[in-house]
Amino acid sequence: MPTAFILPVIQLIVGFFLFMALLNGQHDLAVLALLIFLMVFGAKIWSRLSGAGIVCDMSLDKLRMFPRETFTLSVGVKNAKILPIWIQITVSNDQALKPAEPASGFSKGGSLLWYQQLRFNWPLIALKRGVFRAGPPELKVGDLFGFYPRKKKLNSELDIVVYPRLVPLKPFSIPRRDFFGIPGSKSPVEDPVYIYGIRDYRHGRPARSILWKASARYHRLQEKMCEPAEQEKILITIDTARFFKHHAHDEFERCLEAAASTAVQLDRSGCRVGLATNGLIQGGGPSVLPVAGNRRQLPKILELLARLQMESTEAVADIIRRGLRLPWGVSCMAFSYDSKPSVKDLSAFFRYRNIPHVAIVCRPYTAPEGDKEKPFARLLTLEDICRKGPVENEG
């Protein structure tokens, strides 16, 4: 409480002293009581007028980040009138966000003179993956004494997208389909992926295929026996149904971290990457990203993984059949909770389309005795592809 004079009981007592002072001719006491009433009621009128002409804006230095990264939430307030005011701003305290400086809180205040503006900054840290909403901030305005603060509603809101953290990966191979069967010189058709030798330069061939060092060694023009290699295409799928059934939140986060790290590694190696999942997307949007190799593809994949939830809609195979056109030569990496035969529909779909695939699971499934059916031809666990060590969070 800024002062006791805003209480009705205290005001009644001051009024009684004013009456007694006027009755007994005590001019000093009467002036003091009148000044108190003037201050209190003037502050009330001042506080009612303080909410007009307030301009507030909220911004972030970055809207997308990885866990444990620091970002700055900035709120600017402008007093567009001649009346000075007192303000206090409180930002929403989400459990996934915490101040970068332990001593700093989520509330800041001060005073604004006529046509003055201030900007308050909060360095914050994102603790976990997800999409979090910053705002609207709570703004309190009033007279300079702070006797009668009034709340002002603001509509500024910003979404903060926190990607899954990147973990170091072990080297592992992805099954792929050769373009023309047997690679190299044994193939009846020249495979553009493999460079299997050199030969004398033929008239009409492009000059970029000439090997000048080999030509200088043999004293005649030599060329490579290949064409430009086609970019490798990888589709990453994430089946969330088993995670939701077992309430495996920690395993789900580990799976998303491995999938995000795999997508980043494949993108850096020059592969074209796509993503398909049957989980719900926070905020709406498609759950399928076609295989592509442009520079916007990786941010789209990371944001989709940031918005992904464990609740599933339908089978991954049905989503791919209905909404995704797979390019020729694509390989698949299927992430799921376990390798229980209930996921064999996805493997059957890949086998029918002659798509090489590998499964990465959190917990391998042990089939009963006598059951030799394998849902996936090749099976890996997260421990097989993830390496223990410091995380790598890079854009």
N, C-alpha and C positions, 0 to 999 in steps of 0.2 A: 504494500500500500504506500503510495508516494506521500500522502499526508492524511491526518485524521480529520481535516476540515471538510472532506467530501462525504463524511458519514452524516446522515440526517440527524442523529442524536446530537452530534457536536454542533451542527448548524443550529439546532434548536436552542442549545445552551448559549451559543454566541448571540442569537436573537434575544434571549432573555437578558443577557448582559447589556445589549444595546438598549433595550427598553428601560432597564434600571438606570443606565447612564443618562438617557434623555430625561427620565423622570427626576433624577437628582441633580441634573446639571453638570455631570462629569463629561466635559468636552473631550478630554484625551481618550477616555475609554470608549466614548461614542465614535470617535474618529478611527480608533483601532478596529472596532467591530465592523464599521462600514468598509474599511479597507479589506478586511477578511472576506466580507460578502462580495465586494467588487472583484477580488481576486478569484474567488471560487466560481461565481456565475460568469465572469468574463472568460475564465478558462473553459467552462462548459460550452459557451458560444464559439470560442476559438476552436475547440475540438470538433464541433459540428462542421465548421467551415474548412477544416484541415484536409478532408478527404477529396476536395475538389482540386482539379488540375494536377493530379498525380499520374505520372507516366512511368511505367515499370516494364522492363524487358529482362529476359533470362536467356543465357547462352552457355554453351559448353565448348571448350577448346577442341574436343574430339568426341564424336558420337559413337565410334566403334573402337573397341580395344580388346585386349586380352586380360585375363584375371591377374591381379596384383599390380596392374598398371595404375599410375596416378594421373588423374585428370582434374581440371579446374572448372567448378561450377561458378558462374558469374551472374550476379543480379544487379542491374542498374536501376536507380530510382531518380527521377527528376521532379522537382517542385516547380511547376509552371504557373506560379502565382506570386503575388507580392507578400503573402502571409507566411512567415517562417513556421516550421512544424517540427515535431519530434517523430521519429520513425523507429520501428523495430521489425526486422525480417527474420523469419524462421523457415528454413528449408525442411522438407519432409525427410525423416530419418528412416531410410530403408535398411533392412537387416543386411542386405548384400553390399551396402556402401558404408564406409566408415571414414572419419577424418584422417588425413595423412599425418597431421600433427595431433598427438593425443591431447594436448592442452586446449586445442580449439574445439568449440562446440558447433551446434547447428543454428545458433541465433546470434545476430549482430544488430547493433543499433547506433543511432546518432541523431544529429539535428541537421536540418536543411534550411538555409536562409532563402530569401527570395530568388527564384530562378536559378537555384543551385542544383547540381546533380552529384550523386555519389555512386560508386560501384563497389559492391562487396564480393569478395572472392573466397571460395571454400575449396582448398585442395582435398580431393577425396580419392579413395582407393576402391576399386571393384574387387569383391572377394570371390565371386563365383560366376559360372556361366549363366547366361539368360538374358532376358530383355526386361529392363527396369525403367520405371517412369520417374523422372525428376520433376517435382512440382505437383500442383501449383504452390509457390511459396506463400506463406502466411504473412501478411503485411499489417502492422498496427501503426496507426497514425494518431496524432493528438497535439495538444498544446505543448509548448516548450517545457512547461512544468511536469508534464506527464500525468496530470491529475485524472483526465478522462480519455484514456486510449480507446480508439475505435478500430475495429477490424475492417479491412477492405479486401474484397474478393478479387483474386486475380485468375486469369484463365491461361497463363503461360505453363505449358507442359512440354517436356522433351523426353524422347525414348532413348535409353542408353543400351546399346547392343554389346554384350560381352561374349566374345568368341570362346570356344573351348580352348583350354591351354594346349600348347604344343609340347609333346614329349619326344625324347630321342628314340629313334627306331633302329632295330637291327637290320642288317641287309637280308633281304629275302627276295625270291624270284616270283614273278607273276606269270601264270600260264598264259600262253599266247598261241594264236593260230597263224602258221606260216602262210604267206600269200599264195605260194605256188607249190605247196607240199614240201619236197626235199629241197633244203636250201643249198646254195653254193653251185659249184660247177656241175653237180650231178642232176640238177633240175633241167628238164627239157625247155623250160621257159625262164628267161632271165629274171631273177628276183630283185626288185629294186632295193630291198632291205640289206642285202649282203654284198660286200665287195670281195670278190673271190679271185681277183687277179688283174693283170694288165695285158694289153695287146697292141699291135701296131695301129696307129691312128688311121681311121677310114675317112675318106673324103665325104664331106657333107655332115659329119658329126659336129656338135657344138664345141667351140674352143675351150669352154670351161672344163671339159672332161679330159683335157690333156694334162699329163703328169710331166712337168718340165724337168724335174730331177732325173726321172727314169729316162726321159728322152735324151738328156745330156750324157747319161751313162751308156746308152746303146747307140748314140749318134743317129737316131731317127725318132720321129714323133711316136710317143706312146700315150695310150688313153686308158682310163679305168673301165673295167667291164661291169658297169652298174648304172643305175639311174638314181635320181634323188630318192632317198628313203621316205616312206610315208610315216606320218606321225602316229605313235602308238596311242590307242584309245582304251580308256579304262572306265568302267562304270562301277561306282560304289553304291551298295545297297545296305540299308539299315532296317532290320526287322525289330520293331519295338513291342510286339505283342507279348513275347515271353518275358521281357523285362517288367511289363505292367502286371502280368499274372503273378510273378514272384515278388513284386514290390522291391525290385533290385535297383534302387536309386544309385547307389555307389557304383555298381557294375555298369549301369547305363552311362554315367558320367565318364568312366574309364573308356568305355566303348567309343563315345563321341570324341574323346581326346585322341584315341588311336586313329579314328577315321579322319579327323581334321589333320593330324600330323601326316597321314598317308597322302591326303589330297595335296598338302603343301609340298611334300617331297616329289610327288609325281609331276606337279606343275613346274617345279624347278628343273626337273629332268627333261622338260619339253613335251610331256604327254598331254593329250586331250582328256579331260576328266569330266564325268557327269555324276549325278547323285539322284537316287530314288529311295523313298522311305514311305512307310505306311503310318507314321506317327502324326499326331495333330501338330499344326504349326501355330504358335502363339502369334496373335494378330492377324491370322489368315494368310492366304497366299498359296501358291502351288507347292506340292511336296515332291516334285520331279524337276530336275534340271537336266536338259539334254546334254550329251557329250559335246563339249566345245573346247576350243583352245585359245580364246581371246583373253585379254588381260583382265576383263571384268568377271571371268568365270570363277576364279578362286574366291574373291570377296563374296560373291553370291552363295557359294558353297558354305563358307564359314558362317555367313549370316543365317542360312537355313539351319545349320547345325546349332547355332545359338538359340533359335526360336523353336527347336524341336522338343516335343514333349513325349512322355512315355505312352500316353493313351493312343491306341491304334484304331484305325478305321477299317481296313480290310487287308487282305493278303498282298504282299509285295508283288508277287507274280501277276495278280489281277491288275494292279496299278500300272505295271510295265506294259502289259498287253493292251490296256486301254489308252494310256496317255503318253507313251514313249516309243519313239522310232529308233531302234538300235542300228547304228551304222555297221557296215561290213567290217569284220576284223576286230571287233570289240572284245575285250576280256572283262571279267567281273570279279569284284572282291565283295563278298557278302558278309556283313557284320550282324551277329545275332547273339542272344543270351547263351544258348546251348545248341547242340547238334541233334536235338530230339527229332525223331522221324516226322514230326508234324511239319517241319520246314522242308520236307523233301519235295513239295510241290514246286518250290523255287528252283531246286536242282534239276527236277524233271523238265522244267521249262527251258533251262539253259542247255540241257542235253539235247532236247528236241530241236533247239535252234543252233546246235553245234557251236555253243559259246563256251570257251574255256573259262573256268571259274574256280575260286578257292574260297573257303569259309574261314572266317576268323571269329572265334567264340570266346565268351568269358569262362564258361564251364563246359568241358567236353562231356558228351552224353555217353554213358556205358550201356550198350545194347544188351538185352538178355541173351542167355545162352541159346544157341541155335539160330539166332537172327543175324544173318550175314549181310543184310542190306545196309548200305551206307548212304546217308542222305547226300553227302558231298564226296566227290572223288578225292579231294585234297582238303585236309583239315588242319588249321593252326589255332593256337590260343593267343590271347593277348600277350602272355609272357614270351611267346615265340617271336613276336615282332617288336615288342616294346623293350627298350633298354633302360635299366635303372641308372638314374643320373639326374643332373640339373635339367629343368625344363627349359624349353626354348620358345619364347613368346616374341614372335616377330610378325610384322605385317607383310 
